[in-house]
Amino acid sequence: MKNVKQTPETKGVTVKLLATLDLGHEIEDMAGRQLRMRMATI
């Protein structure tokens, strides 16, 4: 097991919240839930 390669750590990943939409206004059974749009930069 000496030749096992390790996975490198995650670097430079950012996640930005772009918008949210309250689904309770659109669909009655979805009260309190949100639809979120995010941009992930890798």
Gaussian input, Z-matrix of N, CA and C with variables (Angstrom, degrees):
# hf/3-21g

backbone

0 1
 N
 C     1     B1
 C     2     B2     1     A1
 N     3     B3     2     A2     1     D1
 C     4     B4     3     A3     2     D2
 C     5     B5     4     A4     3     D3
 N     6     B6     5     A5     4     D4
 C     7     B7     6     A6     5     D5
 C     8     B8     7     A7     6     D6
 N     9     B9     8     A8     7     D7
 C    10    B10     9     A9     8     D8
 C    11    B11    10    A10     9     D9
 N    12    B12    11    A11    10    D10
 C    13    B13    12    A12    11    D11
 C    14    B14    13    A13    12    D12
 N    15    B15    14    A14    13    D13
 C    16    B16    15    A15    14    D14
 C    17    B17    16    A16    15    D15
 N    18    B18    17    A17    16    D16
 C    19    B19    18    A18    17    D17
 C    20    B20    19    A19    18    D18
 N    21    B21    20    A20    19    D19
 C    22    B22    21    A21    20    D20
 C    23    B23    22    A22    21    D21
 N    24    B24    23    A23    22    D22
 C    25    B25    24    A24    23    D23
 C    26    B26    25    A25    24    D24
 N    27    B27    26    A26    25    D25
 C    28    B28    27    A27    26    D26
 C    29    B29    28    A28    27    D27
 N    30    B30    29    A29    28    D28
 C    31    B31    30    A30    29    D29
 C    32    B32    31    A31    30    D30
 N    33    B33    32    A32    31    D31
 C    34    B34    33    A33    32    D32
 C    35    B35    34    A34    33    D33
 N    36    B36    35    A35    34    D34
 C    37    B37    36    A36    35    D35
 C    38    B38    37    A37    36    D36
 N    39    B39    38    A38    37    D37
 C    40    B40    39    A39    38    D38
 C    41    B41    40    A40    39    D39
 N    42    B42    41    A41    40    D40
 C    43    B43    42    A42    41    D41
 C    44    B44    43    A43    42    D42
 N    45    B45    44    A44    43    D43
 C    46    B46    45    A45    44    D44
 C    47    B47    46    A46    45    D45
 N    48    B48    47    A47    46    D46
 C    49    B49    48    A48    47    D47
 C    50    B50    49    A49    48    D48
 N    51    B51    50    A50    49    D49
 C    52    B52    51    A51    50    D50
 C    53    B53    52    A52    51    D51
 N    54    B54    53    A53    52    D52
 C    55    B55    54    A54    53    D53
 C    56    B56    55    A55    54    D54
 N    57    B57    56    A56    55    D55
 C    58    B58    57    A57    56    D56
 C    59    B59    58    A58    57    D57
 N    60    B60    59    A59    58    D58
 C    61    B61    60    A60    59    D59
 C    62    B62    61    A61    60    D60
 N    63    B63    62    A62    61    D61
 C    64    B64    63    A63    62    D62
 C    65    B65    64    A64    63    D63
 N    66    B66    65    A65    64    D64
 C    67    B67    66    A66    65    D65
 C    68    B68    67    A67    66    D66
 N    69    B69    68    A68    67    D67
 C    70    B70    69    A69    68    D68
 C    71    B71    70    A70    69    D69
 N    72    B72    71    A71    70    D70
 C    73    B73    72    A72    71    D71
 C    74    B74    73    A73    72    D72
 N    75    B75    74    A74    73    D73
 C    76    B76    75    A75    74    D74
 C    77    B77    76    A76    75    D75
 N    78    B78    77    A77    76    D76
 C    79    B79    78    A78    77    D77
 C    80    B80    79    A79    78    D78
 N    81    B81    80    A80    79    D79
 C    82    B82    81    A81    80    D80
 C    83    B83    82    A82    81    D81
 N    84    B84    83    A83    82    D82
 C    85    B85    84    A84    83    D83
 C    86    B86    85    A85    84    D84
 N    87    B87    86    A86    85    D85
 C    88    B88    87    A87    86    D86
 C    89    B89    88    A88    87    D87
 N    90    B90    89    A89    88    D88
 C    91    B91    90    A90    89    D89
 C    92    B92    91    A91    90    D90
 N    93    B93    92    A92    91    D91
 C    94    B94    93    A93    92    D92
 C    95    B95    94    A94    93    D93
 N    96    B96    95    A95    94    D94
 C    97    B97    96    A96    95    D95
 C    98    B98    97    A97    96    D96
 N    99    B99    98    A98    97    D97
 C   100   B100    99    A99    98    D98
 C   101   B101   100   A100    99    D99
 N   102   B102   101   A101   100   D100
 C   103   B103   102   A102   101   D101
 C   104   B104   103   A103   102   D102
 N   105   B105   104   A104   103   D103
 C   106   B106   105   A105   104   D104
 C   107   B107   106   A106   105   D105
 N   108   B108   107   A107   106   D106
 C   109   B109   108   A108   107   D107
 C   110   B110   109   A109   108   D108
 N   111   B111   110   A110   109   D109
 C   112   B112   111   A111   110   D110
 C   113   B113   112   A112   111   D111
 N   114   B114   113   A113   112   D112
 C   115   B115   114   A114   113   D113
 C   116   B116   115   A115   114   D114
 N   117   B117   116   A116   115   D115
 C   118   B118   117   A117   116   D116
 C   119   B119   118   A118   117   D117
 N   120   B120   119   A119   118   D118
 C   121   B121   120   A120   119   D119
 C   122   B122   121   A121   120   D120
 N   123   B123   122   A122   121   D121
 C   124   B124   123   A123   122   D122
 C   125   B125   124   A124   123   D123

   B1=1.4443
   B2=1.5343
   B3=1.2865
   B4=1.4580
   B5=1.5207
   B6=1.3157
   B7=1.4671
   B8=1.5281
   B9=1.3380
   B10=1.4491
   B11=1.5254
   B12=1.3350
   B13=1.4685
   B14=1.5226
   B15=1.3274
   B16=1.4492
   B17=1.5286
   B18=1.3097
   B19=1.4535
   B20=1.5248
   B21=1.3443
   B22=1.4657
   B23=1.5308
   B24=1.3258
   B25=1.4587
   B26=1.5233
   B27=1.3322
   B28=1.4535
   B29=1.5239
   B30=1.3210
   B31=1.4647
   B32=1.5097
   B33=1.3152
   B34=1.4483
   B35=1.5080
   B36=1.3232
   B37=1.4561
   B38=1.5230
   B39=1.3352
   B40=1.4594
   B41=1.5213
   B42=1.3286
   B43=1.4617
   B44=1.5243
   B45=1.3344
   B46=1.4614
   B47=1.5253
   B48=1.3301
   B49=1.4559
   B50=1.5245
   B51=1.3337
   B52=1.4613
   B53=1.5272
   B54=1.3392
   B55=1.4627
   B56=1.5157
   B57=1.3354
   B58=1.4620
   B59=1.5201
   B60=1.3157
   B61=1.4568
   B62=1.5177
   B63=1.3298
   B64=1.4589
   B65=1.5300
   B66=1.3116
   B67=1.4639
   B68=1.5217
   B69=1.3288
   B70=1.4565
   B71=1.5141
   B72=1.3272
   B73=1.4661
   B74=1.5218
   B75=1.3195
   B76=1.4665
   B77=1.5329
   B78=1.3324
   B79=1.4692
   B80=1.5308
   B81=1.3182
   B82=1.4613
   B83=1.5295
   B84=1.3095
   B85=1.4676
   B86=1.5230
   B87=1.3151
   B88=1.4667
   B89=1.5304
   B90=1.3201
   B91=1.4654
   B92=1.5294
   B93=1.3118
   B94=1.4625
   B95=1.5171
   B96=1.3183
   B97=1.4651
   B98=1.5280
   B99=1.3283
   B100=1.4591
   B101=1.5218
   B102=1.3149
   B103=1.4540
   B104=1.5217
   B105=1.3389
   B106=1.4573
   B107=1.5171
   B108=1.3350
   B109=1.4535
   B110=1.5239
   B111=1.3331
   B112=1.4614
   B113=1.5147
   B114=1.3360
   B115=1.4544
   B116=1.5243
   B117=1.3242
   B118=1.4595
   B119=1.5239
   B120=1.3252
   B121=1.4570
   B122=1.5187
   B123=1.3037
   B124=1.4707
   B125=1.5126
   A1=111.77
   A2=118.08
   A3=120.90
   A4=112.07
   A5=117.73
   A6=121.30
   A7=113.38
   A8=118.34
   A9=121.60
   A10=109.27
   A11=116.06
   A12=121.06
   A13=109.55
   A14=116.51
   A15=121.40
   A16=109.71
   A17=115.66
   A18=120.95
   A19=108.60
   A20=118.54
   A21=120.12
   A22=111.45
   A23=116.41
   A24=121.33
   A25=110.39
   A26=116.05
   A27=121.66
   A28=109.24
   A29=116.41
   A30=121.45
   A31=109.26
   A32=117.00
   A33=121.82
   A34=116.23
   A35=119.30
   A36=121.34
   A37=108.49
   A38=116.41
   A39=120.75
   A40=109.20
   A41=115.68
   A42=121.62
   A43=107.31
   A44=116.33
   A45=121.90
   A46=109.08
   A47=116.93
   A48=122.02
   A49=108.47
   A50=117.27
   A51=121.85
   A52=112.65
   A53=117.18
   A54=119.90
   A55=110.22
   A56=115.90
   A57=121.77
   A58=108.36
   A59=115.30
   A60=121.65
   A61=107.53
   A62=117.14
   A63=121.43
   A64=107.79
   A65=116.85
   A66=120.71
   A67=113.15
   A68=118.64
   A69=122.00
   A70=112.48
   A71=117.39
   A72=120.84
   A73=111.71
   A74=117.12
   A75=121.91
   A76=112.20
   A77=116.96
   A78=122.30
   A79=107.70
   A80=118.30
   A81=122.67
   A82=113.07
   A83=118.50
   A84=121.90
   A85=113.19
   A86=118.48
   A87=121.81
   A88=112.49
   A89=118.12
   A90=121.51
   A91=109.99
   A92=116.15
   A93=121.50
   A94=114.21
   A95=117.91
   A96=120.95
   A97=109.85
   A98=115.03
   A99=120.79
   A100=110.72
   A101=114.63
   A102=122.12
   A103=105.35
   A104=117.84
   A105=121.55
   A106=110.44
   A107=115.68
   A108=121.27
   A109=107.01
   A110=115.77
   A111=121.00
   A112=109.88
   A113=115.08
   A114=120.94
   A115=107.48
   A116=116.26
   A117=121.14
   A118=108.38
   A119=115.96
   A120=122.04
   A121=107.58
   A122=114.96
   A123=120.45
   A124=108.90
   D1=11.37
   D2=-178.98
   D3=-75.10
   D4=-23.17
   D5=-176.42
   D6=-96.26
   D7=17.01
   D8=-178.57
   D9=-78.92
   D10=127.29
   D11=178.78
   D12=-84.69
   D13=140.87
   D14=178.07
   D15=-96.17
   D16=146.89
   D17=176.83
   D18=-74.27
   D19=131.54
   D20=-179.95
   D21=-67.95
   D22=154.85
   D23=178.04
   D24=-67.60
   D25=151.69
   D26=177.02
   D27=-73.16
   D28=128.43
   D29=179.90
   D30=-131.54
   D31=144.69
   D32=172.43
   D33=71.36
   D34=23.00
   D35=178.38
   D36=-94.87
   D37=126.64
   D38=176.71
   D39=-127.98
   D40=147.21
   D41=177.82
   D42=-127.97
   D43=124.63
   D44=-177.49
   D45=-118.06
   D46=128.05
   D47=177.15
   D48=-77.21
   D49=121.97
   D50=-177.51
   D51=-96.38
   D52=-40.64
   D53=-177.27
   D54=-162.44
   D55=155.86
   D56=172.73
   D57=-132.59
   D58=150.23
   D59=178.97
   D60=-134.66
   D61=122.81
   D62=177.92
   D63=-74.92
   D64=115.69
   D65=-176.18
   D66=-77.11
   D67=-13.84
   D68=179.29
   D69=-62.70
   D70=-28.65
   D71=178.56
   D72=-75.93
   D73=-23.31
   D74=-176.59
   D75=-95.07
   D76=-42.31
   D77=-175.01
   D78=-131.63
   D79=124.20
   D80=-174.76
   D81=-56.09
   D82=-44.36
   D83=-175.83
   D84=-74.81
   D85=-2.83
   D86=-178.32
   D87=-102.93
   D88=19.35
   D89=-179.98
   D90=-57.29
   D91=133.23
   D92=179.37
   D93=85.89
   D94=1.09
   D95=179.64
   D96=-109.79
   D97=151.33
   D98=-179.14
   D99=-126.08
   D100=148.95
   D101=169.59
   D102=-102.02
   D103=125.26
   D104=-176.73
   D105=-117.44
   D106=138.94
   D107=174.55
   D108=-111.78
   D109=125.94
   D110=-179.20
   D111=-128.05
   D112=154.34
   D113=174.48
   D114=-116.03
   D115=120.62
   D116=177.46
   D117=-103.79
   D118=127.59
   D119=178.05
   D120=-110.46
   D121=124.04
   D122=-178.67
   D123=-112.92

